[in-house]
Amino acid sequence: MKLIKILTLVLSLTICGDAISQVNYFDNAKEIYFQFELESTDEINALSRIISIDNVIDGRIVKAYANAKEFNAFLEKGVEYTVLQHPGTLIRNPRMLDQVNIREITEWDFYPTYDAYLDMMEQFVNDYPDLCEIHHIGYTYEEREIIALKISDNVGEEENEPEFFYTSSMHGDETTGYVLMLRFIDYLLSNYGDDPRITNMINEIEIYINPLANPDGTYASGNNSVYGATRNNAHLVDLNRNFPDPEDGPHPDGNPWQIETIAFMDFAEQHNLVMSANIHGGAEVCNYPWDTWPRLAADDDWWIFVCSEYAYTVHANSIGTNYMTGFNNGITNGYAWYTISGGRQDYHTYFHQGREFTLEISNTKLLPASQLPAHWDYNYRSFLNYLEQVLYGVRGVIIDDSSGDPIKAEVYILNHEEDSSWVYSHLAPGNYHRVIYEGTYDIRYSAPGYYPQVFEDVEVDNYSTVVLNVQLVPQFSGFAEQTVSSVKVFPNPVSSNYFQLTSAVGIEKVRLIDISGKLVLAQEFADEERVFINVAHLPANTYVVQVYTGGVVETVKVKIL
């Protein structure tokens, strides 16, 4: 990674932690960017709980962000550091456009103002009303909109198709992906009907693209420029440390969920996002799960396969540039690089059984606008490749054998699944999509109140699709075991410290009862729609969960592995 030039003023002095009283870094800044060096991975990992680590170079050189509270906690460790120029100020006058007609753009060598961004998204809808629509995800603290564009051939319908999500710039000063995602939207829409591959993707996938996840950070200095962009949101919180974590619980950073975090959590719950990618900057690498713990994902071979495909395609289209050639030739397991808690990648992958990786797309966070076209050329074919992977693996529809109605059922690959890697069918239309690396698998389909079915020796090849439509036979004596629809629990089974319960009615109390009838856990809540239950102290077994919600008691079963 390119070293950022150190300020030559007093701020650039290497200082021991106890000398902070000599300089107030936060008089004119919301956050600072700094560097230090440690030889121990354990020390680096411990500090990642205190500050927002941005990069670890050669396993010892650390670059990080901190707000005033975080920096004071860092100073208590007595680590020598050097303050660096903030990445959001590297270019004094980035090329900005306030009025953009998409049909007249040729080079995409600019950053849009905030208003121009909104206008561009509206223009896509106006120009292609049959192919796209705007989905409102939420608002920020400064009342900017968080929006995504849905692209599909039947855009107003929910079809038997996998849902895919590209999102960028949840760190507001990492802006390369912001412009590239706008261009990718235009590329998909303008090539529909002419390019058979793109036409097939839009016909067969429900595509969601959110170019700007943290507009308050990106436009921290005002709506007319990305100069002065900040990593954090308007409340000085790193959004990519603010999500519930499978190992470290609902608030791993010690902050309440931010309004942006809640908006994206709600978006994930409203959809069945089979695959996604979260685009960042500051390095050039495909970072795949897990970030929070050292054990590998059940689908580690699939992750290596799809991330290598991304990187190798980039290499073929960036010859002579050394682009994305670091790490393990352009890919890395997240924990092997450095660990974080509260990242959205692990949240989506664990709590929603999706497949999300973090794409670090440029060493320089605020690129000169003139370099954006080159980065587009390096990456757009890889954008397509990763998007297309959502069509492969095993897919189908699961219905009730008697009524023909769709069922929410578990799709579980025997002797393979762990850490919430299994998937569920989605209501409606009861469709499921299980991406997986090539091999021969035994797949079990099950739902409360139904006899399970196992399909043995299912052969799956890379770049191919196996369609298995399943009809589950009801166990008429077992209907009382079905999960009440107003309460959702995931993951289930539980293979980590926490599981999540959601209810639109509001949860007042939760009780867990073991198979002997003993009460093993009781918690009260203030009519919360989303709660996380810590079961780290409970032995592996099946438990009855009583959920007090809306004046009634609803019962679900949870299996702890």
C-alpha positions, 0 to 999 in steps of 0.5 A: 500500500502506498504510504501517505505523505506525513504532515511537516507541521508539528502534527507530524512529530512522532510523539509518546502517548503522554505528550498529548497535552501539548497538542489538541488535534481535535480543534479543527478536526472530527477525527484524526488519521495516524500510524504506529508500529507494533510487533505483536499481532495480539497487541494489534488485535487488542487495539482494534477494539479501541480505535478504527484500524484501517490497514496493517502493513507487513503485520506490524505497521498500523494505520488507524482513525480515532475520534477524541474519545477513542484517541484518549483511550489509545494514548493510555496504552503508551504507544508511540505514533505519528499523525498523518494527513487525513485521506479526505484532504489529500486533494484540495480541489477534487473535480466536482460536477453539480449538474450531470446528464448521464447520457452526455457522460463519456469519461466519468472522471468526476465526483458528483455533488450530493444533489447531483447524485440524487439527480443521477439516481432519479434520471436512471429511473426516468430513463429506464422506468421498466428496469429500475426503481429507487428503494429508500433505505433510510436517512442519516443524522443530517437528513441525507438520503440513503438509497439503492437502485433496484434493477430487474426486468420485472422491477415491481415484482418479487420473483423466483430470483436471487437478490444481490447487493452492491454497496459502497462508501460506508466509510465516507472518505473511501469514494472510488467505489461511489463513482464506480457503482454509479457507472456500473448502474449506467453500464447495466441499464444501457446494455440491457437488450444489446448484451446477452450476458447483461440481459440475462443477469437483469432477467434472472437476478434482482440487483440492488446497488447502493453507491453511497452508504455514508453520505454524511461522511462523504459530504462532511464539509458540505454538499458541494465537495468530497474534500474533507470527507470523513471515515465516520458518520456525523456522530463520529462513529465508524459504521463498519464497527457498529453492527452486531457481531457473532462473537462480540455481541450486539454492540461490539464498539460500545456505541448504540446502533447508529441510524444508518446501521439500523437502516441497513439492518432493516434492509437486510431483514426485508430482503433475502440477500444471497450475495453482496459486496461492501466496497471500501478503499485504502488497500487493494484486496478482496477481504472475505469472511471471517473478520471476527474470529480465526476459524475459517468459513464453511465455504472457505473454498468457495470464497477463495474461488470467487475472490480469486476470480475477481482478482485474476480478472483485474490482473488481466485488465491492469497489466503493468500497474501492480494493481491488486497484486499484494496480500495473497495475490489480491485476496485475503481472509479478513482475520488473517489480515487483522481482526475487527468486530462489528463489521457488516460483512460478518453481520450479513454472512452470519445473521442473514446467511448471506455471502458478503465480502469486503472489496478494498478497491484503491490504495488511495481513498480519495483518488484524483478524478482523472484516475477513476476511469482507469479503476473502472476499466480494472474492475467492471468485468470483475463486478460482472463476474461476482454478480453472475456467481449468484446464479450458480450452485443449488437452487429451487422452490420448497412447497407444502406437498398437500397445499402447494403453498411455499414454505420457509424451510432450512437447506442444510448440507450435511457434514459441511455446514457451520457458523450459520452457513446454511440457508433458508427458503424465502417467502414468497415464492419459497425460493432458495439459493445455495451458492457453493464450491463444486463437489458432491453433497447430501442436502437436507430440507426441513421445516417445523411440522414437516418430515425432512427430506435428504437428497444424496450425492448431489453433484455441483460444478462451478459455473453451473446450476442444479435445480432441486424443487422440493415438496415437504410432507406435513407431519400433522401431529407436529404443527404445534412446533411451527415457528409463529410467523410474527417472531423470527429467529436467526441463525437457527441452529446457533453455532456462536455466542448469540442469536437474534430475535425480531418482531414488529410487535415489540419484544417485552421478555424472552425465556429459554427452557431446556428439554427437562423443563428448567428455566435457563435464561430470562431477559426483559426488554422495552418493547424492542423489535430486535434483540440479541440473546447471549447463549455462550453459557448454555450447553449444546441442546434444543431449547424452547424460547418463549417470546412475550410480544404484544401481550401474548406469548409466542413459542419457537425452538432454537437448537444450540450446537 
